[in-house]
Amino acid sequence: MLRFKKAAVLALLGAVLAVVLAACGGDDPTATPRPTNTPAPEPTPTATLAPGVPTPTPAPPTPTRAAPTATPTPSFDAEAYFKGKTIRLMVGYNPGGGTDSQGRFMSRHLPKFIPGNPRMIVTNMTPNLSQRNFVWNQDGDGLIFSLEATAGIFDQINDLADWDMREVSMIAVTSGKDAIWMVWNTVPYKCGPDAHGGDHQLVLGTSAPTPADLGSQIAPAWYADTFRIPLKIRNLASAGSAEQYIMIERGDTNSWYTSTVWGQMPRKRPGWVSSGTIRAFMDMSFPGYRLQGNEEQPEFPCPNVEELLTTDAQKSIWASITGPRTYASKNLIGPPGMDPNVLKALRDAVTAAMNDEKFVADMEAFTGITSNFTPGEQAQKELIETTNSFLDNKATIDAIQADIFEKYVK
C-alpha cells in the first residue's frame, strides 16, 4: 500500500499536526485538531449471508504476509538512544475516554521501563483515522507511536486510510477479546434473548456516513437483525467513549456497544451498575472468550452471542464480524519499517511493564480496563493473519454492511 497515496490529505494532516504541536507544549497536551474525515470500519469475514442479502462475488485471496523479520543489532545502546528524548504517544480520541485514560497512565509510568527513561507526552488527535494516518507516515525512530482502541482492521478499507495493518509495527497488545452491549434503565429487556421479537427499540450511536464506516457496529446490528430486535443507529459526528457517556445520559441513545468499558464503569460512573442505571445486555466478545463481572456486579448476567447461534453459517458470520474488533482492544503500534533495534527495545519495555504486578494493578485501578497482554512479536503475527482473513472475505462483509446501513442507520 502506498504510504503517500493522498497528497492533499497528508498536507491537511501536516497542518493539523502543526496546530497540535503549537497548542501542546507541556506534559499530556490535549489539543484535538478535527479534520473533517470520519473514521472507518473494522470487520473480519467468512460467511453465508442472512436471508435477503445478495451473495457477493468473493474477493481474490489476499497474499499472505509474514511478520517483519529484521534482526536487531547486538551492539545497539538503547539507553543512550532514548536518554533525553521525548516520545509522543498519540491517542485518536478526545480526553476522558478509556483509551485516553490508559494513554495518560502510560505516559507517566511506562518510561521507567524504557532504557534511558525518556519523557513521554500524550497528544489527542481526532478523528482517529487522521491520527492513524499521521502515525503511519512517521519515521520509524520509535519517538511517535499510538495507543489504539481497536486493531484498525475495519478502518483500513476507508478510502482516506493510508495504512495497511499488515505492515504497521506492532509493539504490544495490552487488552482484547472482550465486547459488550449495555442498555439504559429505560429499556425493558433484561438480556438479549428477552428482546428477540420485541417491540421496544434499542438506539445505538456511531459515526457512519457510509456503510464502510459502520465498522464494529455491524456486530450488534447483525445480532439484532438475526433475532428481530428493533434497532436504530444514530449517525453522529463523533462517537468515542467520552461522547457515548454524554449521549446515553441525556437520552440521545439508550444502549452502547463497546469493549473495555464494562470494567471501567464503576470508576467512570460509580453506582450506575449497582443501581441498575445501566445494565449488561449481551456479551459480544470474541468466540471462546467470556466476560466476567465488574466491581459492582461480580457475575456477568447475560449470555454470549455465540451461545445463541444454531447454524454453521451464523457462527461463521459472527466470527467474521467480531474478530477484527475484538482481536485487540488497547494496543500500541508504530509506523511501518521501524528500526528493529528501537522496536525490540519498546517491545521489551512493554513486556517488562506488563509483567510487573504493580504496574498492571495500578493501570487497571486507574482505567478499569482488564489487562490481557500479548507480546509484540506474537501480536504482529496474529494481526497479519486476522487482517488477511478479513481482506479475503471483504466482499461478504461489504454486503452485510450495506444491508445493515440501509435498515438501521438513521
Residue pairs with C-beta under 8 A, 6 or more apart in sequence:
1 162
1 163
1 164
1 167
2 162
3 136
3 137
3 162
3 336
4 10
4 137
4 162
5 162
6 160
6 162
9 37
9 133
9 160
9 162
10 133
10 137
10 162
12 35
13 35
13 130
13 133
13 134
13 137
16 33
16 35
16 125
16 130
16 134
17 33
17 125
17 134
19 31
19 33
20 29
20 31
20 33
20 123
20 125
21 123
23 29
23 31
24 30
24 31
24 121
24 123
26 121
27 107
27 119
27 121
28 104
28 107
28 121
28 122
29 121
29 122
29 123
29 124
30 95
30 122
30 124
31 123
31 124
32 94
32 95
32 124
32 125
32 126
33 125
33 126
33 130
34 126
34 127
35 127
35 130
37 127
37 129
37 130
37 160
38 127
38 129
38 207
38 208
38 209
38 213
38 237
39 92
39 127
39 128
39 129
39 155
39 158
39 207
39 213
39 215
40 129
40 154
40 155
40 156
40 157
40 158
40 160
40 161
40 212
40 213
40 215
41 154
41 155
41 157
41 158
41 208
41 212
41 213
41 214
41 215
41 216
41 218
41 401
42 150
42 151
42 152
42 153
42 154
42 155
42 215
42 216
42 324
42 325
43 153
43 154
43 215
43 216
43 218
43 320
43 321
43 323
43 324
43 325
43 390
43 397
43 400
43 401
44 153
44 319
44 320
44 321
44 322
44 323
44 324
44 327
44 386
44 389
44 390
44 393
44 397
45 317
45 320
45 321
45 389
45 390
45 392
45 393
45 394
45 395
45 396
45 397
46 316
46 317
46 319
46 320
46 389
46 392
46 393
46 396
47 313
47 316
47 317
47 320
47 321
47 393
47 396
47 397
47 400
48 313
48 316
48 317
49 55
49 56
49 317
49 396
49 399
49 400
49 403
50 222
50 225
50 226
50 317
50 400
50 403
52 403
53 399
53 400
53 403
54 399
55 399
56 395
56 396
56 398
56 399
57 395
58 393
58 395
58 396
59 391
59 392
59 393
59 394
59 395
61 392
62 388
62 391
62 392
64 384
64 388
65 166
65 167
65 384
65 388
66 384
67 377
67 380
67 381
67 384
68 169
68 337
68 340
68 343
68 380
70 340
71 340
72 340
72 341
72 343
72 344
73 340
73 341
76 341
76 345
78 114
78 115
78 116
78 341
78 342
78 345
79 115
79 116
80 116
81 115
81 116
81 341
81 342
81 345
82 114
82 115
82 116
82 117
82 118
82 142
82 345
83 115
83 116
83 117
83 118
84 116
84 118
85 116
85 118
85 119
85 143
86 118
86 119
86 120
86 121
86 143
87 111
87 114
87 118
87 119
87 120
87 121
87 142
87 143
87 144
87 145
88 120
88 121
88 122
88 123
88 143
88 144
89 103
89 106
89 107
89 120
89 121
89 122
89 123
89 145
89 146
89 147
90 122
90 123
90 125
90 131
90 134
90 135
90 144
90 145
90 146
90 147
91 99
91 100
91 103
91 122
91 123
91 124
91 125
91 131
91 146
91 147
92 99
92 124
92 125
92 126
92 127
92 128
92 129
92 130
92 131
92 132
92 146
92 148
92 149
93 99
93 100
93 124
93 126
93 128
93 149
93 240
93 241
93 242
94 100
94 124
94 126
94 238
94 240
94 242
94 243
95 124
95 242
96 241
96 242
96 245
97 240
97 241
97 242
98 149
98 241
98 260
98 261
98 264
98 330
98 367
98 368
98 369
99 147
99 148
99 149
99 240
99 241
99 330
100 122
100 124
100 242
101 264
101 366
101 367
101 369
102 147
102 174
102 330
102 363
102 367
102 369
103 122
103 147
104 122
105 362
105 363
105 366
105 367
106 120
106 147
106 363
107 120
107 121
107 122
108 120
109 353
109 359
109 362
109 363
110 120
110 349
110 350
110 353
111 117
111 118
111 119
111 120
113 349
113 350
113 352
113 353
113 356
113 359
114 345
114 346
114 349
115 345
115 349
125 131
125 134
126 238
126 240
127 207
127 238
128 148
128 149
128 155
128 240
129 155
129 158
129 160
129 161
131 146
132 146
132 148
132 152
132 155
132 161
132 162
132 163
133 160
133 161
133 162
133 163
135 144
135 145
135 146
135 333
135 334
135 335
136 162
136 163
136 168
136 335
136 336
137 162
137 335
138 144
138 334
138 335
139 335
140 169
140 334
140 335
140 336
140 337
140 338
140 339
140 342
140 343
141 338
141 339
141 342
142 334
142 338
142 339
142 342
142 343
142 345
142 346
144 334
144 335
145 169
145 171
145 332
145 333
145 334
145 335
145 346
146 332
146 333
146 334
147 330
147 331
147 332
148 328
148 330
148 331
148 332
148 333
149 240
149 259
149 260
149 329
149 330
150 215
150 216
150 259
150 324
150 325
150 328
150 329
151 165
151 324
151 325
151 327
151 328
151 331
151 383
151 386
151 387
152 163
152 165
152 168
152 333
153 165
153 324
153 327
153 383
153 386
153 387
153 390
154 215
154 216
154 324
154 325
154 390
155 161
155 215
156 163
156 164
156 165
156 387
157 212
157 394
158 212
158 213
163 336
164 336
164 387
165 383
165 384
165 387
166 383
166 384
166 387
166 388
167 336
167 337
168 333
168 334
168 335
168 336
168 383
169 333
169 334
169 335
169 336
169 337
169 338
169 343
169 380
170 331
170 332
170 333
170 376
170 379
170 380
170 383
171 331
171 332
171 333
171 334
171 343
171 346
171 347
171 350
171 376
172 331
172 332
172 347
172 350
172 351
172 354
172 373
172 374
172 375
172 376
172 379
173 328
173 329
173 330
173 331
173 332
173 372
173 373
173 374
173 379
174 329
174 330
174 331
174 332
174 350
174 354
174 369
174 371
174 372
174 373
175 260
175 328
175 329
175 330
175 369
175 370
175 371
175 372
175 373
176 259
176 286
176 326
176 327
176 328
176 329
176 330
176 331
176 372
176 374
177 285
177 286
177 289
177 326
177 327
177 329
177 372
178 259
178 260
178 262
178 285
178 286
178 289
178 291
178 326
178 329
178 370
178 372
179 216
179 219
179 257
179 258
179 259
179 283
179 284
179 285
179 286
179 322
179 325
179 326
180 257
180 258
180 259
180 261
180 262
180 280
180 281
180 282
180 283
180 284
180 285
180 291
181 192
181 220
181 223
181 255
181 256
181 257
181 281
181 282
181 284
182 255
182 256
182 257
182 258
182 261
182 262
182 278
182 279
182 280
182 281
183 189
183 202
183 254
183 255
183 278
183 279
183 281
184 248
184 251
184 253
184 254
184 255
184 277
184 278
185 276
185 277
185 278
185 279
186 251
186 254
187 200
187 202
187 254
187 255
187 279
187 281
188 198
188 200
189 195
189 198
189 200
189 281
190 279
190 301
190 302
191 280
191 281
191 282
191 301
191 302
191 303
192 223
192 227
192 229
192 281
192 282
192 302
192 303
192 305
192 308
193 227
193 303
193 308
195 202
195 227
195 229
195 230
195 281
196 227
196 228
196 229
197 227
197 228
197 229
198 228
198 229
198 230
199 230
200 230
201 230
201 231
201 232
202 224
202 229
202 230
202 231
202 232
202 254
202 255
203 231
203 232
203 233
203 234
203 252
203 253
203 254
203 255
204 217
204 220
204 221
204 231
204 232
204 233
204 234
204 253
204 255
204 256
204 257
205 233
205 234
205 236
205 239
205 243
205 244
205 247
205 252
205 253
205 256
206 213
206 214
206 215
206 217
206 233
206 234
206 235
206 236
206 239
207 213
207 235
207 236
207 237
207 238
207 239
208 214
208 215
208 217
208 233
208 235
208 405
208 409
209 235
210 405
211 398
211 401
211 402
211 404
211 405
212 398
212 401
214 221
214 233
214 401
214 404
214 405
214 409
215 325
216 257
216 324
216 325
217 233
217 257
217 404
218 321
218 397
218 400
218 401
218 404
219 257
219 284
219 321
219 322
219 325
220 231
220 255
220 257
220 282
220 284
221 231
221 233
221 404
221 407
221 408
222 317
222 318
222 321
222 400
222 404
223 229
223 282
223 284
223 305
224 230
224 231
224 408
225 231
225 403
225 404
225 407
225 408
226 314
227 308
231 408
232 408
232 410
233 408
233 409
233 410
234 252
234 253
234 410
235 409
235 410
236 243
236 247
239 247
241 258
241 261
244 253
244 256
244 258
244 261
245 268
245 269
247 253
248 254
248 255
248 256
248 278
255 281
256 278
257 284
259 325
259 326
259 329
260 329
260 330
260 367
260 368
260 369
260 370
261 268
261 368
262 280
262 291
262 294
263 294
263 364
263 368
263 369
263 370
264 367
264 368
264 369
265 272
265 273
265 278
265 294
265 296
265 368
266 272
266 273
266 274
266 294
266 295
266 296
266 368
267 367
267 368
268 368
269 277
269 278
271 277
271 296
272 278
272 296
273 279
273 294
273 296
273 297
274 296
274 297
279 301
280 291
280 297
280 300
280 301
280 302
281 302
282 302
282 303
282 304
282 305
283 290
283 291
283 300
283 302
283 303
283 304
283 305
284 304
284 305
284 322
284 326
285 291
285 304
285 322
285 326
286 322
286 323
286 326
286 327
287 306
287 315
287 318
287 319
287 322
288 306
289 326
290 300
290 304
291 300
291 304
292 300
292 370
293 299
293 300
294 368
305 318
305 322
306 315
306 318
309 315
309 318
317 396
317 400
320 389
320 390
320 393
320 396
320 397
321 397
321 400
323 386
323 389
323 390
324 386
324 387
324 390
327 382
327 383
327 386
328 374
328 379
328 383
329 369
329 372
330 369
331 379
332 346
332 350
334 343
334 346
343 376
346 376
347 375
347 376
347 377
350 376
351 373
351 375
351 376
353 359
353 360
354 360
354 371
354 373
360 371
363 369
363 371
364 370
364 371
374 382
390 397
